[in-house]
């Protein structure tokens, strides 16, 4: 009994630093954000000046006014940005991963380095360079399109193409990181599985479909969740290049929360948006895990 | 014992004698937050160094952030004891900063200085509820900027004075390759709230209307309807291409590039654009001229929108620090700090092509303001209409931007954009007033 009590005390003592840090730096800000979301509060004033308005901020978010319209557009933009990023990043990272994992491929190490190097470039530099690449009049991308007889694309200057252009920028920067994750996953697949399948007459396509992909499931789930979280956090290219425009077509949630909560000083409303985004992210990640768990049974 | 007492007395006397010297040498640190470019920051630093020569107990540190980050920096740091002591702010931000007690009211001496030496409208834009909050420095207003070479090539002798003439000139100046506009007769701006709302407000005021009248949105007026329709006509007739009109966080980008490279013949922009045009165009800047805003069918003359920037002091700074900050600002904006009776602030503003607002600066710089580019602005100062400085003004501007951009890209008709802009403006200003 005494040993168990002493053991419990030691457990508490040893856990206290990490739990305490998590409490201070994660739980307290989260709880504070939730609390502020029920208040009218100017970001410029102390928390003591916050005025309780219940669900008022949430009613505005889902109402028909400009607040709700802009919030829903930002949420839709973020969802589209995340979906497109994941849809491009996962297949590309699998393709590149399989390519650089081939021991026989000459220059695989160089390719791996080149792919990962884009991830090490700060997003601020990536955004500035790509804004020039996308320049409608003098950008090299449009010059290259001209060489193959395609008309100039407005890229960032049109509401129809601006968000997709930022997705390409994001994919270019992050594909190396996800390729490394896939390569790590590929190294975990035992070679005898491939050998046995080959003896049974399986061709490369079948090997990929029946062994590689199923055994990469956990890696891909992890990659998908990380890609989703990264995508939801996109900020720099929007802040530096498009300012959320044109017509709010690149106004993603992080940028919108900053605009509302900080530039307009509407801290309560910004907090409600942050809570809504957090809930949406939790639901999306939970759905991804549920989907991954269900598929093997089917 | 007696010797020891004598020594203690000597030490005490030495300490007492040294104390005033310690007091004089104690440094009061004043920080100055601005969005100005490096060359202007260098001029401000030089002015601060001159001030420190005669005020050795004060140190003035200059900190610059990009325009796009200025408000965020202010919101997150101002109002704190260790925040910037002085900050340059856009007048639209003033009501919220004053309401939340972030910035200090001007002391009586400085308030009297502003009241006596600045035009009444400019001093008014630096006040909330009749209380002045800062020294107005730059004043910006809008004019039609056009490329004389392109006008000559199109056979147009004089800039347009009316909206009909504007459309006719834009028609002659626009060049197309198939269906694609290669040179737009008139350039709009998008992806930048002020860049969208200010030129529109200038057209509206030059058509006898206003964005906000007597504190209430006035976008449902007949003058506003015609102003929205003018934008739609420019788009429908393919005289303006919105994809050539985007701006980035540094208020540069394609809209500037296209004007600099001669792909835009006319645009409505502010006087501070001069330095960007000079830098981008070099010798070709001589092709550029300015003219009053074209007047609409219901207008009684050109009325460009104007806005001001002012320097304010952090209310949370220590009393001594605030006092030194106001003293420094009074000197910086006073006629003794610059050359020829001008203020140091006026000199550094003019170096950027920005109009100073102090009456004595306008007089002192009369010759330098008489350039072909700036004269078009200076002449319009008396007719300028200040952009409305109200609670919720930033959100109002951004909502108007959204609807005007929707029209630019064909996602809304003029009538739809007008109705939505008015509806949003009403709810935004009502909510802000709560």
Interface residues (C-beta under 8 A of the other chain):
Chain A: X40 X42 X43 X44 X45 X65 X66 X70 X131 X135 X136 X137 X138 X151 X152 X154 X156 X157 X158 X159 X239 X240 X241 X242 X243 X244 X245 X246 X247 X248 X258 X259 X262 X263 X264 X265
Chain B: X68 X71 X72 X75 X76 X78 X79 X96 X97 X99 X100 X101 X102 X180 X190 X191 X192 X242 X243 X244 X245 X246 X247 X248 X249 X253 X254 X257 X258 X261 X263 X394 X395 X398 X399 X402 X405 X406 X408 X409 X411 X424 X427 X428 X434
